[in-house]
Amino acid sequence: MTANGSHDRSAEPGDLTGRLDELRDALREAIQEEPAPDGVGVAAILAEARAEDPPSRTTGRRTRPAPVATGAPRPWEGLIGPDRHAACLRAARDGDRRALDVLVAELTPLVWHVARGNSVGKEAAEDVVQTVWLALLRHLDRLVEPRALVGWLITTTRREAQRSRRAGRAQLPLSQEVAEQLTSEEWLPEPQALMEDRDRMLWAAFVQLPQRCQELLRLTVLAGRVEYRSVADALNMPRGSIGPTRGRCLRTLRDRLEGEEGWR
Amino acid sequence: MTEPPAQPKDDAEPEARHAEFTQLYDEEHTRLLRIAAMMAPNLDGEGAAHDAFVRLWRRWDTVHTSKRAWLVRTMCNLIIDQARSLERPGELTDELTGWQRGTYRVLVQRQRDPEHWQELSDTLRAIGKLPEQLRTALVLRFWEISDDETAEVLGCDRATVRKYVSTARARVAEVVGNPERRFAARPGRRGRGNDHDR
């Protein structure tokens, strides 16, 4: 969608169809078609579907075999790509440590990039990489489709990265400092949105409120759906005073706004 | 009826099944992501879509109706599960950051004109606030899922789907199409992008 013009905006304000069309365009742009068939995505799905098979089909008879002597042949030698990985995986399954080392050495960059691509920080990404390889060790016997190893790794990494991101966020204690930081980063609507006159005035008045009031309002009004109990914990206030304080803050905000020219 | 094979058989015509699945994936994956993004921009639509495909593959031979409808329904259920687990958050932080920010995330990247962006976000939010049935009906229509399939997803008939869609549209229009809320009284503001005062 180009910036100007492909849609005629002169339609009446309640014109929902036009709006929905634009929304569709925006979403199409935000979530684009894969340029080429996504073989990795399919492989990952197949690998995962099979990995969760009932154990009788895949792992029934398995006990871990004895380690392979270091002088043994290397069946993956000379192979490339999925075949090589598949050969390594099979060998690793049969207890060949060297095969596993090959996999780790060759595929760690991939795992690393996937982790980083899921906006995990550097240190967290290292943890993710570790976890993924450990997961592979645990699942070694259950990956029925050795050729889908890369897909499996990608999926696992993506999930682990997401998990790690969520966990990382949850671990931050919501101290006052953190709450302030979070607020300015995350909850304020895009600065551009303030260009709406009314919003601008509202926010202008809002930032003049005492810090405490701002926080409280952000937590109770903007974030919505939050229990007062959590807010009380976060702000270190008695729970019973949240409601009244909130009311007071809103009143102050309204008074300030009504003092402004051009409000309403 | 008879015991259905729960798992695609290993050697019998795996190639054909494979090809079919791959084709379905290539055709529908993006659409599923878009549906998820609209149903619940703040949740993990990618994960839900992926899981839906995994489940479909495991039941490939037992899904005899529209596979696409099956996928959509499964994904929607997974999204609802996700939403439920968010509903009662153990932590304050996740709820706060996820909920408020989520609605913006999808659109924020590319929309440069702030006013326009705001409008789209509002619309998206209004859709997000619809009751489950209405929202599903609207979103599926939006991404060109046929009414028959939507009926399958929702477990109702076609006429009901139509009714849901029009009710949903009316409700969204009520919120985002309200001239007062949209400051439409000021002429000239609606021209997009080129007549901003900065």
HADDOCK unambig.tbl for C-alpha pairs under 7 A between the chains (distance, minus, plus):
assign (segid A and resid 3 and name CA) (segid B and resid 193 and name CA) 6.37 0.50 0.50
assign (segid A and resid 4 and name CA) (segid B and resid 192 and name CA) 6.25 0.50 0.50
assign (segid A and resid 4 and name CA) (segid B and resid 193 and name CA) 6.31 0.50 0.50
assign (segid A and resid 9 and name CA) (segid B and resid 190 and name CA) 6.52 0.50 0.50
assign (segid A and resid 9 and name CA) (segid B and resid 191 and name CA) 6.56 0.50 0.50
assign (segid A and resid 13 and name CA) (segid B and resid 177 and name CA) 6.02 0.50 0.50
assign (segid A and resid 13 and name CA) (segid B and resid 179 and name CA) 6.12 0.50 0.50
assign (segid A and resid 13 and name CA) (segid B and resid 184 and name CA) 6.64 0.50 0.50
assign (segid A and resid 14 and name CA) (segid B and resid 173 and name CA) 6.35 0.50 0.50
assign (segid A and resid 14 and name CA) (segid B and resid 177 and name CA) 3.90 0.50 0.50
assign (segid A and resid 14 and name CA) (segid B and resid 178 and name CA) 6.37 0.50 0.50
assign (segid A and resid 14 and name CA) (segid B and resid 179 and name CA) 6.95 0.50 0.50
assign (segid A and resid 15 and name CA) (segid B and resid 177 and name CA) 6.75 0.50 0.50
assign (segid A and resid 16 and name CA) (segid B and resid 173 and name CA) 5.91 0.50 0.50
assign (segid A and resid 16 and name CA) (segid B and resid 177 and name CA) 6.77 0.50 0.50
assign (segid A and resid 23 and name CA) (segid B and resid 120 and name CA) 5.88 0.50 0.50
assign (segid A and resid 26 and name CA) (segid B and resid 107 and name CA) 6.57 0.50 0.50
assign (segid A and resid 27 and name CA) (segid B and resid 34 and name CA) 6.83 0.50 0.50
assign (segid A and resid 27 and name CA) (segid B and resid 107 and name CA) 6.80 0.50 0.50
assign (segid A and resid 30 and name CA) (segid B and resid 106 and name CA) 6.33 0.50 0.50
assign (segid A and resid 30 and name CA) (segid B and resid 107 and name CA) 6.60 0.50 0.50
assign (segid A and resid 31 and name CA) (segid B and resid 34 and name CA) 6.50 0.50 0.50
assign (segid A and resid 33 and name CA) (segid B and resid 30 and name CA) 5.70 0.50 0.50
assign (segid A and resid 37 and name CA) (segid B and resid 26 and name CA) 5.94 0.50 0.50
assign (segid A and resid 38 and name CA) (segid B and resid 26 and name CA) 6.79 0.50 0.50
assign (segid A and resid 42 and name CA) (segid B and resid 22 and name CA) 6.42 0.50 0.50
assign (segid A and resid 45 and name CA) (segid B and resid 50 and name CA) 6.98 0.50 0.50
assign (segid A and resid 45 and name CA) (segid B and resid 53 and name CA) 6.76 0.50 0.50
assign (segid A and resid 45 and name CA) (segid B and resid 54 and name CA) 5.30 0.50 0.50
assign (segid A and resid 46 and name CA) (segid B and resid 54 and name CA) 6.90 0.50 0.50
assign (segid A and resid 48 and name CA) (segid B and resid 54 and name CA) 6.77 0.50 0.50
assign (segid A and resid 49 and name CA) (segid B and resid 54 and name CA) 5.22 0.50 0.50
assign (segid A and resid 49 and name CA) (segid B and resid 57 and name CA) 6.81 0.50 0.50
assign (segid A and resid 49 and name CA) (segid B and resid 58 and name CA) 6.07 0.50 0.50
assign (segid A and resid 169 and name CA) (segid B and resid 94 and name CA) 6.79 0.50 0.50
assign (segid A and resid 170 and name CA) (segid B and resid 91 and name CA) 6.28 0.50 0.50
assign (segid A and resid 170 and name CA) (segid B and resid 93 and name CA) 5.91 0.50 0.50
assign (segid A and resid 170 and name CA) (segid B and resid 94 and name CA) 6.02 0.50 0.50
assign (segid A and resid 186 and name CA) (segid B and resid 97 and name CA) 6.67 0.50 0.50
assign (segid A and resid 186 and name CA) (segid B and resid 101 and name CA) 6.53 0.50 0.50
assign (segid A and resid 187 and name CA) (segid B and resid 100 and name CA) 6.45 0.50 0.50
assign (segid A and resid 187 and name CA) (segid B and resid 101 and name CA) 6.30 0.50 0.50
assign (segid A and resid 192 and name CA) (segid B and resid 114 and name CA) 5.31 0.50 0.50
assign (segid A and resid 193 and name CA) (segid B and resid 114 and name CA) 5.32 0.50 0.50
assign (segid A and resid 193 and name CA) (segid B and resid 115 and name CA) 6.37 0.50 0.50
assign (segid A and resid 193 and name CA) (segid B and resid 118 and name CA) 6.37 0.50 0.50
assign (segid A and resid 223 and name CA) (segid B and resid 96 and name CA) 5.62 0.50 0.50
assign (segid A and resid 223 and name CA) (segid B and resid 100 and name CA) 5.67 0.50 0.50
assign (segid A and resid 230 and name CA) (segid B and resid 92 and name CA) 6.37 0.50 0.50
